[in-house]
Amino acid sequence: MGESSKHPVAFKIGQAFHGLELSEQLPTFIPEEASEDDTSSEYVDIVHVMGISRPERMSLEAVFGDHFTSHAERREFVYQSNASHFLLGDLTGYYVEKEALQLLAGLLQFRPSSVGKSSYSRSIIFIAYELGALVVERAVALSGSHQTIWTSIFTDTVRFIFAGCFHRRTDAPSFDARIWKFLETYKTEEWGHLISPTSIRALANTAMESTGLFLSSRITLRTRIISIYANQETPGRIDSVFDESTAVLGICTELALPEEPTGEAHSPLISRLSDMVFNGSCSWNGSSLRIAIERSLLSMALPHRQFLSTRVIDSHPIFRSSEYKLWKTSRGPQILYIHGEDQRLTTEAAEQVILAWQRERFDKSLDDAEIHSFSFSRHDQARNSMDAMVSTLLVYSFSRLVEGVPNFTTWLLENQSLLQHGWTAKDLQNILCLMLRDHIESRVLCLQNADDCDTAESRKGYWKAIAKAYGFTDMRPKLLITSRRPDALKEELQLSAPNMTLHCYR
């Protein structure tokens, strides 16, 4: 290829393709020499996707902070959705997808040519505002399901910031009422006549469908999600309808935070935003080998499931239990086993533990702390085995391993992928052991409805692998397990993981 394939193509500020406009670019830096796998110079695109309003968008400085050197090229794009497309009744889903296709087409125009080998890649950070999230989620789902067309967009997306977006509904009537309240502010706009109970119900369904497609793409396993919701105590720029129960995806890897109003123009909606964006940025601009392995792992992984709980309930009885307190504070490997007659109460208790752990880690600025949650199901063949859980944990962990730094887990994954072309159950047990050992202090592993998984004999091999990973450390590795049936796992956990202290909460 000629010189144009080796270096970024110059675009002018204000240039637009398919509704996507380049609004800022700084600085333009072209390395003298670059190889296919060179990641020394970062090329990062921030893509603001607006919904029906024109909110004050976050600045490059707010998102990047001091994390990039002056040699990094940063571009900022703005995509303004057509507001009327969100209010077309039964056609809403169709037109939201058209918006997503336009966004993808615009991004392709501004990115390196897919013909031949490009010597650089551009990491993408999507920032979605209110209904713009529907467009972003559809675009990501499309790029993940049509790898041959938009492969680089899905692969190079590394972060999502959702600023006041419709992600969840606890019940249909209240969710519709929230949308109505949000849209009422804009009823004098030229498209305001489209606001009606019918269009609102269709918009609500489209929003939930978009969230489902987004999660099904499995993008959340390999990226960081930051969701910002309205601060009920100190109102700011985010509309109050986007509260904790609505504007949060509700998955274990998400950073869900209230807005921190400052009154300053173009300020970040939350403090330490750039720290959260750039923590764990080792997977950005990955080598071709790393990308190929990640794609292979992703094809075997299962998507995150949303929590039923929307917030921490400080008065929940599990927080007062001696079992929880000992599990949380004791040194050495700890298992908290939650079980009982009522599956809903069991699930709620486990989710409360997860949400409380996330909140505590954020309060302590421990942004690299991780929690992995997997829910088994005897009714879903894809979710009834330990192999499925480990395959999902693999892609999540691999995307967070530092590239270029010697790591036995990375070597093992590369060897299994390139030479063995797959994994046996024993391989997965060994890989699980290594992964947990590498993250012994900073990770909580939560396995929900674990009695739905295979047979007791099959489970024992994995309990032993987990026990081996944690060994007899005096650190605080945590394992959280639930079962549908009371006492279903107590005996096998005691026998298979004797070096881990078992706390049973019922």
Secondary structure, DSSP 8 states (H G I E B T S, - for coil): --GGGTS-----TT-EETTEEEEEEE-----S---TT--SS-EEEEEEEE-SS------HHHHHTTSS-TT-EEEEEEEE--GGGGS-GGGHHHHHHHHHHHHHHHHHHHS--SSS--S---EEEEEEETTHHHHHHHHHHHHHH-HHHHHHHHHHEEEEEEES-----SSHHHHHHHHHHHHHTTTTSTTGGG--HHHHHHHHHHHHHHHHHHHHTTGGGTSEEEEEE--SSS--SS-TTS-TTTS----TT-EEEE------TT--SSTTHHHHHHTTGGGTT--HHHHHHHHHHHHH-------S--S--TT-GGGG-HHHHHHHH-SS-EEEEE--S-HHHHHHHHHHHHHHHHHHHHHTT-TT-EEEEEE--TT-GGGSSHHHHHHHHHHHHHTTS-TTS--HHHHHHHHIIIIISS--HHHHHHHHHHHHHHTTTTEEEEEETGGGSS-HHHHHHHHHHHHHHHTT-SS--EEEEE-SSTTSSHHHHHHH-TTSEEEEE-
